Amino acid sequence: MKNLKVRLIVTSVFALAVFVSCNKERQDSLQEQQLSVEEIVEIVNLNYLGSTFIEGDEQTPFFVINEGLIDEYLATESSFENQDKSAGNRFIRCLKSINLDDEQIPQVRRALKAYEIRNERIIQKHRQAFAQLHDRMEANRVELIRQLRSGEIDRVEFKRKMTQLRAQYQQALMRIKESNASDFSRSFRMLMQNLNDVLTERQWNAFTGCLRG
């Protein structure tokens, strides 16, 4: 009976070890799973359309990081070439982290230059619409502060209206993004197709894994 119990314990421990090992291999496999061009384009598009944090209150003007744009859409050839600029762009950092060889570098540079040219008009359109929106929302914020300080509204009402104003800002910015999303995705898809042709499978997996985070 004692030997039977020992055998059962050993069998259970072995089965558990096999299960843990298989589960880890499965998780590692999922982590290393290759992302297609379309999958990474969709991930980046959702990131662009994601909620943007809008700072600003009674003491501080409204502020939106990069005017609601994302690093993937702001990547340029110059940011790839310039060490200081590349440090500030996540997409470029991921691209530089995969150890491109001497033959790949000029190909990547050309792909980024074409991407930069394609994006100029889209970025300009986004920024012009954002500037108009921002000026309008900031004027509304200043007016609320005036009303608060003149006694036309109390602080409770001020906070309520500021919350509403920030929500309006969010919604309007989302409409700007939605109007540009397909153009950005189309341009980004072309870039990623070019990079997919240039990179090895190992580099592609490391690069897209870095972008996915």
C-alpha positions as MATLAB code, in Angstrom:
seq = 'MKNLKVRLIVTSVFALAVFVSCNKERQDSLQEQQLSVEEIVEIVNLNYLGSTFIEGDEQTPFFVINEGLIDEYLATESSFENQDKSAGNRFIRCLKSINLDDEQIPQVRRALKAYEIRNERIIQKHRQAFAQLHDRMEANRVELIRQLRSGEIDRVEFKRKMTQLRAQYQQALMRIKESNASDFSRSFRMLMQNLNDVLTERQWNAFTGCLRG';
ca = [
       0.000    0.000    0.000;
       2.861    2.337    0.912;
       4.628    1.615   -2.391;
       1.373    2.262   -4.265;
       1.001    5.669   -2.601;
       4.584    6.553   -3.480;
       4.029    5.560   -7.111;
       0.851    7.631   -7.242;
       2.647   10.677   -5.831;
       5.543   10.306   -8.287;
       3.103    9.886  -11.181;
       1.150   12.970  -10.121;
       4.319   15.066   -9.788;
       5.518   13.903  -13.207;
       2.152   14.675  -14.809;
       2.128   18.120  -13.241;
       5.659   18.817  -14.498;
       4.676   17.757  -18.019;
       1.576   19.960  -17.882;
       3.552   23.006  -16.689;
       6.215   22.419  -19.324;
       3.667   22.072  -22.139;
       1.771   25.123  -20.948;
       4.979   27.189  -20.892;
       5.888   26.012  -24.398;
       2.416   26.971  -25.582;
       2.697   30.422  -24.016;
       6.163   30.919  -25.522;
       4.811   29.827  -28.894;
       1.954   32.323  -28.679;
       4.354   35.064  -27.700;
       6.555   34.263  -30.701;
       3.610   33.913  -33.062;
       4.252   35.880  -36.197;
       2.033   38.853  -36.822;
       0.914   39.479  -40.393;
       1.099   42.887  -42.028;
      -2.676   43.266  -41.722;
      -2.650   42.354  -38.036;
      -0.014   44.917  -37.116;
      -1.740   47.554  -39.271;
      -4.974   46.932  -37.349;
      -3.213   47.053  -33.965;
      -1.643   50.399  -34.834;
      -4.909   51.755  -36.222;
      -6.696   50.901  -32.966;
      -3.884   52.584  -31.051;
      -4.381   55.757  -33.105;
      -8.131   55.661  -32.543;
      -7.708   54.962  -28.844;
      -8.703   57.417  -26.153;
      -6.331   60.395  -25.909;
      -5.577   61.880  -22.514;
      -6.373   65.596  -22.455;
      -4.670   67.605  -19.729;
      -5.944   70.965  -18.586;
      -7.807   72.587  -15.705;
      -8.316   75.970  -14.084;
      -4.572   76.571  -13.843;
      -3.281   74.724  -16.910;
      -4.161   75.133  -20.607;
      -5.440   72.123  -22.518;
      -2.640   69.872  -23.791;
      -2.638   66.713  -25.949;
       0.573   64.756  -26.521;
       1.652   64.905  -30.193;
      -1.708   66.519  -31.001;
      -3.285   63.059  -30.868;
      -0.856   61.516  -33.370;
       1.137   58.347  -32.610;
       4.800   57.433  -33.070;
       4.036   54.891  -35.807;
       2.553   57.612  -38.012;
       5.242   60.162  -37.154;
       8.204   57.932  -38.070;
      10.522   59.516  -40.650;
      13.784   58.839  -42.401;
      15.446   61.653  -40.447;
      14.326   60.157  -37.134;
      15.899   56.866  -38.259;
      19.160   58.634  -39.106;
      19.315   60.979  -36.111;
      20.142   59.314  -32.802;
      18.461   62.026  -30.725;
      15.240   61.924  -32.768;
      15.100   58.125  -32.856;
      15.192   57.996  -29.051;
      11.898   59.868  -28.968;
      10.018   57.631  -31.412;
       8.964   54.156  -30.285;
       8.535   52.823  -33.829;
      12.097   53.813  -34.766;
      13.485   52.409  -31.518;
      11.851   49.057  -32.273;
      13.213   49.131  -35.824;
      16.743   49.893  -34.651;
      16.629   47.185  -31.991;
      16.617   44.306  -34.507;
      20.210   44.735  -35.751;
      19.727   45.631  -39.406;
      22.686   44.706  -41.588;
      24.528   46.983  -44.037;
      22.401   45.809  -46.957;
      19.092   46.315  -45.152;
      19.758   49.834  -43.833;
      19.513   51.705  -47.178;
      16.377   49.711  -48.079;
      14.747   50.648  -44.780;
      15.806   54.261  -45.274;
      14.141   54.390  -48.696;
      10.954   52.821  -47.341;
      10.823   55.380  -44.529;
      11.437   58.272  -46.905;
       8.558   57.198  -49.149;
       6.395   56.772  -46.039;
       7.320   60.226  -44.779;
       6.361   61.803  -48.111;
       3.025   59.964  -48.208;
       2.216   61.041  -44.656;
       2.968   64.749  -45.059;
      -0.481   65.613  -46.399;
      -2.333   63.381  -43.907;
      -0.422   64.771  -40.927;
      -0.981   68.324  -42.118;
      -4.708   67.674  -42.450;
      -4.838   66.189  -38.949;
      -2.855   69.043  -37.421;
      -4.890   71.783  -39.077;
      -8.138   70.277  -37.829;
      -6.610   69.713  -34.394;
      -5.377   73.331  -34.157;
      -8.854   74.679  -34.904;
     -10.423   72.326  -32.369;
      -7.820   73.104  -29.726;
      -8.210   76.872  -30.091;
     -11.981   76.557  -29.761;
     -11.806   74.301  -26.690;
      -9.163   76.459  -25.044;
     -11.310   79.576  -25.584;
     -14.203   77.735  -23.914;
     -11.963   76.768  -20.983;
     -10.860   80.383  -20.507;
     -14.473   81.543  -20.620;
     -15.423   79.070  -17.891;
     -12.601   80.407  -15.738;
     -13.876   83.945  -16.310;
     -17.380   82.906  -15.255;
     -16.011   81.207  -12.134;
     -13.939   84.176  -11.053;
     -16.701   86.675  -11.748;
     -19.124   84.669   -9.624;
     -21.450   83.745  -12.521;
     -20.942   80.062  -11.681;
     -19.730   78.360   -8.507;
     -16.884   75.847   -8.307;
     -19.194   72.832   -8.440;
     -20.740   74.117  -11.665;
     -17.288   74.958  -13.017;
     -16.046   71.404  -12.451;
     -19.167   69.956  -14.055;
     -18.824   72.161  -17.128;
     -15.087   71.437  -17.384;
     -15.850   67.715  -17.380;
     -18.371   68.247  -20.167;
     -15.918   70.387  -22.125;
     -13.178   67.778  -21.847;
     -15.632   65.114  -23.078;
     -16.575   67.320  -26.040;
     -12.883   67.735  -26.804;
     -12.403   63.950  -26.735;
     -15.357   63.328  -29.031;
     -14.316   65.993  -31.533;
     -10.739   64.724  -31.596;
     -12.038   61.213  -32.209;
     -13.957   62.480  -35.259;
     -10.749   64.033  -36.605;
      -8.940   60.740  -36.131;
     -11.711   58.738  -37.758;
     -11.568   61.008  -40.818;
      -7.840   60.281  -41.251;
      -7.612   56.680  -40.037;
      -8.039   54.956  -43.406;
      -5.407   57.170  -45.082;
      -2.918   56.568  -42.302;
      -3.592   52.809  -42.376;
      -3.153   52.662  -46.149;
       0.193   54.434  -45.962;
       1.354   52.402  -42.955;
       0.370   49.155  -44.693;
       2.645   50.016  -47.616;
       5.522   50.721  -45.231;
       5.033   47.453  -43.358;
       4.795   45.470  -46.591;
       8.111   46.966  -47.662;
       9.700   46.197  -44.309;
       8.315   42.669  -44.366;
      10.135   42.132  -47.674;
      13.408   43.488  -46.255;
      13.497   41.882  -42.801;
      14.241   38.273  -41.995;
      11.531   36.253  -40.266;
      13.372   36.560  -36.956;
      13.726   40.329  -37.359;
      10.087   40.726  -38.363;
       8.870   38.791  -35.328;
      11.101   40.807  -32.990;
      10.099   44.102  -34.599;
       6.337   43.529  -34.591;
       6.531   42.041  -31.109;
       8.221   45.239  -29.951;
       5.513   47.345  -31.603;
       2.773   45.264  -30.033;
       4.424   45.735  -26.636;
];
